[in-house]
Amino acid sequence: MSYKIKDVIKIIEDFAPLSLQAEYDNSGLMLGDIEKELTGVMLALDTTEAVVEDAVNQGCNLIVEHHPSIFYPIKRIDYRLPSHKAIVKAIKNDIAVYAAHTNMDFAQGGLNDYVAQKLKLQNIYCLNGDTASARLGQPHKEFTLGAFADFVSVVLGDKNVITIGEESMQVNKVGVINGAGGSDADILLALKEEGANIFVTADVKYAFARFAKELNYGIICFGHYDSEICFADLTQNLLKSKISDIKIVKTNKCLNPYNNRR
């Protein structure tokens, strides 16, 4: 059976409608002809030149990325910018690029839920019933903050997990936001009111860390890449459940930009 690029897009958007994306986001088709016959799908966290080259070599004419290649309006194409060179390479090789970003984060069963499940949280639910927010759940066994941070490190393969708060405190209920969630004090207060005393997220800003410290709130900060690289697993599982006879592969060319020092 043959498929078109638009068929893959429909599967993704049925699961994670674009209406779910945050106001600031730019999920959806970045470039390409959705009427083209599909030859293969490559899954990536970011579309780099190396990822496009990988798609070419593996015969994939659709890249499904998490972080949008085109986030802000482009007024000029500048070959000094790696992101622009990747876009041009995709166009030259007739490869479509589609971004499933915050719509995939927020969807029921999406990336926020997927990460919460990987951390073995129990009775997972959305803060304030809003899918576009944190997930909450109880730990699957007794942990201190320090021990749970070690568990998070092992599960996500992130050796650079850091903590804020007393590492001996008991974990009662956990809030999780994959990717960048460490800047909004209102989220922390809302989680506290829900009875969560631990928040697990990435990209924690200094002012947010100081705020949490003064509240005696436990924070576990994982890497942005480490919490979102599983986007490829989630999306591959989704697509393979609907399409069985088309190549759907995860690139190994999209590497963590941060060095591991431990």
Buried (B, 14 or more C-beta within 10 A) or exposed (E): EEBBBBBBBEBBBEBBEBEBBEEEBBBBBBBBEBEBEBBBBBBBBBBBBBBBBBBBEBEBBBBBBBBBBBBEEEEEEEEEEEBBBBBBBBBEEEBBBBBBBBBBBBBEBBBBBBBBBBBEBEEBBBBEEEBBBBBBBBBEEEBBBBBBBBBBBEBBEBEBBBBBBEBEBBBEBBBBBBBBBBEBEEBBEBBBEBEBBBBBBBBBEEEBBEBBBEBEBBBBBBBBBBBBBBBBEBBBEBBEEBBEEBEBBBBEBBEBEEEEEE
